[in-house]
Amino acid sequence: MAVTIPIGPQHPALKEPTNLMATVDGEKIVDIDMRLGYNHRGIEKGAELRNYIQDIYLCERICGICGHSHSTSFCQGVEELLSLEVPKRGLFIRTLVCELERIHSHLLWLGVAAHEVGFDTLFMYTWRDREIVMDLLELISGNRVNYGMNTIGGVRRDIADEMRPQILRGIKRLEERSQYYLDVASTEVTFLRRAEGVGTLPKEKAIELCAVGPTARGSGVEYDVRKHDPYAAYPYLDFKVITSDRCDVLGRTIVRVLEIIESCKMCRQIIEELPQGQIRTKAPRKVPPGEVISKYEAPRGELIHYIKSNGTNQPERLKVRAPTLGNIPSVLYSLKGGYIADIPIVFAAIDPCLACMDRVIILDTKDRKGKQQLSWEELREYSIRWYEGKEIRNPKL
Amino acid sequence: MSVESDIQNKLKEAFGEQILELKIPREHRMFVQIPLSQVKEVIEYLKVNFGLTHLSTITALDTGEDIEVLYHFFTKGVALSLGTFVPKANPVIDTITPIIPGAILYEREIQDLLGLKVKDHPDPRRLVLPDDWEEGVYPLRKDYKVKEG
C-alpha cells in the first residue's frame, strides 16, 4: 500500500526550507513531489525599485555561498549594456574570486555529502580544509562571505604583491588535500556503497530536463558556461571541462572534486599571469535602453541574469534563474524508484541552494486571513522585547 | 559561417515574414521576436534542425499593454532568446513542456508572478507564492506596488 509522507518545510535532514511529498511503498519511493517558495523574498521586484549600484549588493545577497556569482553576473550584464570595457587586471581579480568561491562551495558540499551518508570524519576534514580558502577570501576581500568585490566597471579591491606568496601557498595545500579527497571518494568502501548507483540520472534525461552544472556533467553532459560561453578572464585561462559517465551520486562527487583541482590550477595561473594596470573604469549611473543576457558558471551550474534597462538609473526588469531551480526536475526524476534512506544524499547531490532558487516573499503588512505577518517595525519591536526579556540591555537600535 | 548567422538564415528561410525582428548583438547572443501563434512551431523547428534542448529559463515582463515572454535557450554555443508579446486582455500562452520537458517549473513560475495562463500545462499548481495569496494579484506586474514596511 502506498503512503505519502511529508518531508519539510522544517525537517532535521534539510538545511533550508522546502517541502518534499514522498509517496512510498514500503521503503521504495514510487512518486515524489516538491513545493517551493518558502524562501521567496521579492528580490526581482526589489531590484526594479533600486538603482544599479544598490542592485549589485542586493544580488550578492541572493545567496550566502555563491554571492559573488550573482554580483559578477549582474555587473557583467550592466557593463555590456553600457559597452564598458573592464581592465584586464579587474577581470583577472574577479575571476580569481570566482574560482576561490567555487573551491569553498565544492568543499562545503563535499562535507555535507559526507555527513548525509554518515561519514562524519570526511565532513570534519573537508570543513577544516575549507578554512584555508575562507582565509584567502578574507585576505583578498576582507570578508568570509559576501565579498563585495564587484562593481560596475571592474573590482573594488586590488591584490597587493605581498599577498601573492600566501595565496600560492594556500592553493598548493588545497590541491594536495583535494587529491586526497579524490582518493577517498573513489576508493573508500563506506562512501562507495552509499554513492554508487544511487540517484541515477541518465544522460538523455539530464539533457531533456535541462540539468546544469556538476549534476549535468556527472551524467556526461559536457556543458560549462566558462568554456562554451566564455566571460571574464576565462578566455585567457587553460582548463578542462570535467565530466563523468557514471550518472550517479558518485559521478557528481568525482566531478566536483576534480573541479576543485582544476580551479586550483586556474587560481595559480591567474596569480602568476596577473596583468598590470587599472582594476576598474568609471561607469555612468544611467544605463541606456537595452536588454542583455548574462551567463555565469556558478558552483552549482549555469546561472542566468536577464537585465532590461530603460535609460534611467534603475533597471526595468531583472530576471534571475539560479542553477538549483534548473536541477529540480532532474533530482525529482532521480529520486523516483530509490529508497527513503537515499533521499538526503540524492537531494544533496545537486547541491541545492534554496535561498538562490526561491528569491522572492513579498513583504505585505495586510493581515490576510488572520495569518500573522510582521512589518519591519513590528519585527524590530518584537526583537527588542525578546532581548529585554533575556535581560540583555539593547543599545538604542 | 558562424552558428548565429546560420540560424538567422535558416529561420528566415523557413518562417519568412513571421520573424518580426532578429538581433545578433554579439557573438554567442541572439534575440528573435515572433508572433505568439508561431512559438511552438519555431521551437519545434529549432529542436529538429539545431538540436535545441536546453532551456535556461523563461522571463516574462510587463510592458504596459502586453506581457513580453522570452524563452532563453542555449544551443551550439548560442544563447538564443525567443520573444513574443501576449496581450494583457487575454494573457494565455500554450505550454511548451511537451517539446521541452525542462520548461515545467519556469512556466509555473511565470503563471504565479505575472498572471499568464499556460494552456494545457501538465501541472498548473502554484510554485512560489503562498497558498493563501490573493487570486488575481501578480507581484511582478508594474501595477503591483510594494509597500515599504
Interface residues (C-beta under 8 A of the other chain):
Chain A: L36 G37 H40 G42 E44 K45 G46 L49 E80 I207 E208 L209 C210 A211 Y223 H228 D229 E291 V292 I293 K295 E302 I304 Y306 K308 E316 R317 K319 R321 L325 G326 I328 P329 D358 V360 I361 I362 L363 D364 T365 R368 K369 K371 S375 W376 E377
Chain B: P25 R26 H28 R29 F31 T53 H54 L55 S56 T57 T59 L61 D62 L70 H72 F74 G77 A79 S81 I100 P101 G102 A103 I104 L105 Y106 L113 R126 L127 V128 L129 P130 D132 E134 P139 L140 Y144 V146 K147 G149
